[in-house]
Every structure is written in structure tokens, then in C-alpha cells.
Amino acid sequence: MNKHTRLLIAMLLGLVLMVANGHSAAADEKPRVRVVHAAPSLSPLDIFVNDILFFDKIPYRYISDYAPIDPGDRTVRVILADPLIQNPTLDGQFSEGGLNAIRAEATLREVSEAFENDRHYTVIVSGRLRQLEYWRITDDNVLPGNGTARVRFVHAAVNTPSTEFCLGDVCRTISFKQASDYFLLDPGTYTPNIRLNGKERTKLVIRPLVLQNNGVHTVFLTGEIQDQPQGLQLLYTLDNSEALAVPYPQPPPPAVKQPPLKSGAPQAPASPGSLTGPAPAYPPVSGAFLSIRAIGLLAGLGVVVAGGLGFWLAHR
């Protein structure tokens, strides 16, 4: 075996190792994150991740689609999308700095936290302008299997007491900023009920919820009680299902103003996906779909192929 043959074999082995490494890297899915705007008094929000706009103008009681982000420590900033609407006194206060100064003033929360591969997260913003609450929950979007559905409750209603959520024969009691465990129910149509602890009018009947076969669902309690249970509303999301193929980014849904729901007046269930908000803003950075590792892999493959071609041409 001459040295040229050994060199060619070494190059081929390197190519095999790089391809295998690429398959291993592809097995890890990027973290995915979505945002719930549950702050009754706030105008639409922009969500930045490491100073990149990920979610643009999320309105109250909307839930964004999931968006992939790079794993690792990330800084999430919650900013008023139009601070002059929320607080007109900001107009004219910044003779220098312009929009950046206004954005700095309009930053409501800034949180640094880690995001891991193969994890889905929901970021929730609730509360009032001066007492904004921000927290993150981890989602389990693994399909439960044919013939069943998985569901959980999330309490995101500010200034609202602990609440008993009931769906079918399953009840869970949770407080503000808490999420229940996931539980299994048969697919079908259910009428959720909630009971507010310590309140005389504690029972609300709202629109039906359709649990899809082999689907994962979340029920969010949003709003603020203010002595009127009608100020509360349940939002439903289909987080995953075998029939759910979500393109990214999605086009924004048509703007439809939802009238407030009245107690005891169920409405027809919405179609899957109709309760999600505007599509996340596509991150304008290299590597939004290809990670740095994937780009390096492609570059390495190019070098190996070019070297092999040159070796072949030189020894024809």
C-alpha cells in the first residue's frame, strides 16, 4: 500500500467520522420557546433573546408559536412594543438616544436563564406595569399514545386566589404562577369548570375544550378577578399531536376581536391553532436553522471533497 492510497483511505475515514458526528448532532433538537401575554393592563409586547427580536407585538391573551433558539445561557428581555401608547409621558423626554433610549425605558423585565436541547419552554408574562411577573415553565410535549390525551392547567391570572380546575372527573387546585401536573383523559369534548377559593361566585362554565387523540394540551387561566369572575378567561392550546405539523415561521392569523365570554354561555370550540398569536419574528442571525456546529460540519465536508477531487485529478 503506497502513501497515496493511505492518504486517500485516511481522508475517507475522516469523511465517515464527520458524517457520523453530524448525525449525532442532528439527534439533539434545539430548545423551543413560546410566550404567553397574560398581563391585563399592558399593550403588545416585544420579546428579545440576546438582543434579537424573537416575538413581535404579542397582544394580550395571545400565545405565540414555538420558536427554536440556540441552547445555553440566554438573556430574555420583555419590552413594550409601543411604549408611547402605554406611557405617553415618554414622548419628548429623550433628546439623545432616540428609540434606543425609549426602549431602554420600556424594558419591563430582563432575565438570564439556561435553555437545554430537546426541551420546550413556555414563558409567561402577567401582572401590572409596575409589578410585572415573569416566569418560565417546562413543557412535556411527548405524545401520550393512541386512544388518550394529555392535559395540564396553568394559573396565570394576577390578583386571583388559588383555583380549582376541573376537567371531566379530574380536579387540580393551583395558585397563581403554578402549573399542574399532566394527566390523561380520553379524547373528546369537555366543559372545564373553575372554582375560585374564598369567593362566593366561584363557578364559571366556559366554552368547550376538544381534546385530540394522541395530543398534548394546556389550559391557561388569564385575566384578573377584580371582584368579577367574568374578568377571567381560559385559553386552550394544542401543544403537540400526531397530526400537528407546524411550519416555522407561520403567517400571522387574521386579526379578529374576540368578545368577552359570559358565564354560563358556552361557545363553539375553536379550530386547532386559532388561539395562537402572531408568528414569532424570524431571528435575523446566521445559524437560525443551522447551528455553528452544523456550519462547521458542512465546511469540513467541502474541504474533504475538494481534497479528494484534487488527489484524484493529480493521479489520473
C-alpha positions in Angstrom: 0.0 0.0 0.0 1.7 3.2 -1.2 1.4 6.5 0.6 -1.1 7.9 -1.8 -3.5 5.1 -1.1 -3.0 5.5 2.6 -3.8 9.2 2.3 -7.0 8.5 0.4 -8.1 6.0 3.0 -7.4 8.5 5.8 -9.5 11.1 4.0 -12.3 8.7 3.5 -12.2 7.7 7.2 -12.3 11.4 8.2 -15.4 11.9 6.0 -17.1 8.9 7.6 -16.4 10.2 11.1 -17.6 13.7 10.2 -20.9 12.4 8.8 -21.4 10.2 11.9 -20.7 13.2 14.1 -23.2 15.2 12.1 -25.9 12.5 12.6 -25.2 12.6 16.3 -25.6 16.4 16.4 -28.8 16.2 14.5 -30.3 13.9 17.1 -30.4 16.8 19.6 -33.3 19.1 18.8 -32.8 22.8 19.6 -34.7 24.2 22.6 -38.0 25.7 21.6 -39.8 28.5 23.4 -43.1 30.3 23.2 -44.6 33.3 25.0 -47.9 33.9 26.8 -49.0 37.5 27.2 -51.3 37.4 30.3 -50.8 40.9 31.7 -54.2 42.6 31.5 -53.1 46.2 31.6 -50.2 46.0 29.1 -50.1 46.9 25.4 -48.5 44.4 23.0 -45.0 43.2 23.9 -41.8 42.5 22.1 -39.6 39.7 23.4 -35.9 39.8 22.7 -33.5 36.9 23.3 -29.9 38.1 23.5 -30.9 41.4 21.8 -32.6 39.6 18.9 -36.3 40.2 18.3 -37.9 36.8 18.6 -41.6 37.7 19.2 -43.0 40.8 17.7 -46.0 42.7 19.1 -47.6 39.9 21.1 -51.0 41.2 22.2 -52.8 40.5 25.5 -54.3 36.9 25.8 -52.3 35.6 22.8 -50.0 32.7 22.8 -47.1 32.6 20.4 -45.9 29.7 18.3 -42.8 27.8 19.5 -39.6 29.2 18.1 -36.2 27.4 18.1 -33.3 29.1 19.9 -29.7 28.1 20.4 -29.0 26.2 23.7 -27.1 27.7 26.6 -27.5 30.8 28.8 -29.7 33.4 27.1 -31.0 36.8 28.3 -34.7 37.4 27.7 -36.0 40.9 27.7 -39.7 41.9 27.8 -40.2 45.3 26.2 -43.3 47.3 25.4 -43.8 47.1 21.6 -45.0 50.7 21.5 -44.0 52.4 24.8 -45.6 55.7 23.8 -49.0 54.1 23.7 -48.6 52.6 27.2 -46.9 55.7 28.6 -47.3 58.9 26.6 -45.1 60.8 29.1 -42.1 59.2 27.4 -42.6 61.2 24.3 -40.2 64.1 24.0 -38.2 63.1 27.1 -35.2 61.7 25.1 -33.4 64.4 23.1 -30.5 62.0 22.7 -30.6 58.3 22.1 -33.9 58.3 20.3 -35.6 54.9 20.0 -32.9 53.0 21.9 -33.4 55.3 24.9 -37.1 54.8 24.8 -36.7 51.0 24.5 -34.4 51.0 27.5 -37.0 52.9 29.5 -39.7 50.5 28.2 -37.8 47.3 29.2 -40.1 45.7 31.8 -38.1 42.6 32.7 -34.7 41.2 31.9 -33.9 37.6 32.9 -30.9 35.4 32.2 -31.6 31.7 32.2 -30.4 28.5 30.6 -32.1 26.7 27.7 -31.4 23.0 27.1 -31.5 20.9 23.9 -34.6 18.7 23.5 -36.7 20.9 25.8 -39.8 23.0 25.2 -40.5 26.1 27.3 -43.4 28.5 27.9 -42.5 32.0 29.1 -45.5 33.7 30.8 -45.8 37.5 31.4 -48.6 38.6 33.8 -49.3 41.2 36.4 -49.3 45.0 36.2 -46.9 47.5 34.6 -45.2 48.3 37.9 -45.4 44.8 39.3 -44.8 42.6 36.3 -44.5 38.9 36.9 -42.3 36.8 34.6 -41.8 33.0 34.9 -41.0 30.0 32.8 -42.4 26.5 32.8 -41.0 23.4 31.0 -43.4 21.7 28.7 -43.7 17.9 28.2 -44.8 17.6 24.6 -44.2 13.9 24.2 -47.2 12.3 22.6 -49.2 10.2 25.1 -50.2 7.5 22.7 -53.2 6.4 20.7 -56.6 6.5 22.5 -55.6 9.1 25.1 -54.8 12.8 25.5 -52.5 14.6 28.0 -53.6 17.9 29.5 -52.5 20.3 32.3 -53.7 23.6 33.9 -51.7 26.8 34.3 -52.8 29.7 36.6 -51.7 33.0 35.0 -54.4 35.3 36.4 -53.0 38.0 38.5 -54.6 39.0 41.8 -56.8 35.9 41.7 -56.9 33.4 44.5 -55.9 29.7 44.3 -58.3 28.0 41.9 -59.7 24.5 41.5 -59.7 23.4 37.9 -61.9 20.5 36.9 -62.0 18.7 33.6 -64.0 15.5 33.4 -63.6 13.8 36.7 -60.1 15.2 37.2 -59.6 18.3 39.5 -56.4 20.2 40.4 -56.0 23.1 42.8 -53.2 25.5 42.0 -52.2 29.1 42.8 -51.0 32.0 40.7 -47.8 31.2 38.8 -48.3 27.4 39.3 -48.8 24.7 36.7 -50.5 21.4 37.5 -49.1 18.0 36.6 -50.0 16.5 33.3 -52.9 14.0 33.5 -54.5 11.7 30.9 -58.1 11.8 29.7 -60.0 10.1 26.9 -60.1 12.2 23.7 -63.4 14.1 23.2 -65.2 17.3 24.2 -65.1 18.5 27.7 -66.6 21.5 29.6 -64.0 22.9 32.0 -65.1 24.4 35.3 -63.1 26.6 37.7 -63.8 27.4 41.4 -62.1 30.4 42.9 -61.3 29.7 46.5 -62.8 32.2 49.0 -65.2 33.7 46.5 -69.0 33.3 46.6 -69.3 33.2 42.9 -66.8 30.6 42.3 -68.0 28.6 39.4 -67.6 29.5 35.7 -68.6 27.5 32.8 -66.8 28.5 29.6 -66.5 27.2 26.1 -65.9 23.5 25.4 -62.5 22.1 25.1 -61.8 19.4 22.4 -59.0 17.0 23.5 -57.5 15.5 20.4 -56.5 11.8 20.2 -52.7 11.4 21.0 -52.5 15.2 21.7 -50.9 17.4 24.4 -53.0 20.3 25.7 -52.6 23.2 28.1 -55.4 25.2 29.7 -54.3 28.7 30.8 -56.4 30.8 33.3 -55.8 34.5 32.4 -57.2 37.9 33.3 -57.8 39.5 36.7 -60.8 38.9 39.0 -61.4 42.4 40.3 -64.5 41.0 42.2 -65.9 39.9 38.8 -65.3 36.4 37.8 -66.3 37.3 34.2 -62.9 39.1 34.0 -61.3 35.7 33.8 -60.9 33.6 30.7 -59.5 30.2 29.8 -57.2 29.9 26.8 -56.6 26.5 25.3 -53.5 25.3 23.3 -52.8 22.2 21.4 -49.1 21.9 22.1 -48.4 18.7 20.1 -50.3 16.0 18.3 -49.5 13.3 15.6 -51.4 15.4 13.1 -49.8 18.7 14.1 -47.1 19.8 11.5 -46.2 23.4 12.4 -44.2 25.2 9.8 -41.8 27.9 11.0 -42.3 30.7 10.8 -46.1 30.7 10.5 -48.0 33.5 8.9 -49.9 35.6 11.4 -53.6 34.8 11.8 -56.2 37.4 10.7 -56.9 40.0 13.4 -60.2 39.1 15.0 -61.5 40.9 18.0 -62.8 38.3 20.5 -65.8 39.4 22.5 -65.7 38.8 26.3 -67.1 35.4 27.3 -70.1 35.4 29.6 -70.5 33.0 32.5 -72.8 30.1 31.5 -72.7 30.8 27.8 -70.5 28.2 26.1 -69.4 28.8 22.6 -68.4 26.5 19.8 -64.8 25.2 20.1 -62.2 26.9 18.1 -60.3 25.0 15.5 -56.8 23.9 16.5 -54.2 26.7 16.2 -56.8 29.5 16.1 -55.9 30.7 19.6 -52.2 31.1 18.9 -50.9 34.6 18.4 -48.6 36.2 15.8 -45.8 34.1 14.4 -42.5 34.6 16.1 -40.2 37.0 14.3 -37.6 35.1 12.4 -34.2 35.7 14.2 -32.1 37.6 11.7 -28.9 35.8 12.6 -26.7 33.2 10.8 -27.4 29.8 12.3 -31.1 30.2 13.0 -31.7 26.9 11.2 -28.1 25.7 11.0 -26.1 25.8 14.2 -22.4 26.7 14.3 -21.6 23.1 14.6 -23.6 22.2 11.5 -22.0 25.0 9.5 -18.5 23.7 10.6 -19.5 20.2 9.5 -20.5 21.4 6.0 -17.3 23.4 5.7 -15.3 20.3 6.7 -17.1 18.1 4.2 -16.4 20.7 1.5 -12.7 20.5 2.3 -12.6 16.7 2.3 -14.5 16.5 -1.0 -12.2 19.2 -2.6 -9.1 17.4 -1.3 -10.3 14.0 -2.6 -11.1 15.5 -6.0 -7.7 17.2 -6.2 -6.0 13.9 -5.2 -7.9 12.0 -8.0 -7.1 14.6 -10.6 -3.4 14.6 -9.7 -3.1 10.8 -10.1 -5.2 10.1 -13.2 
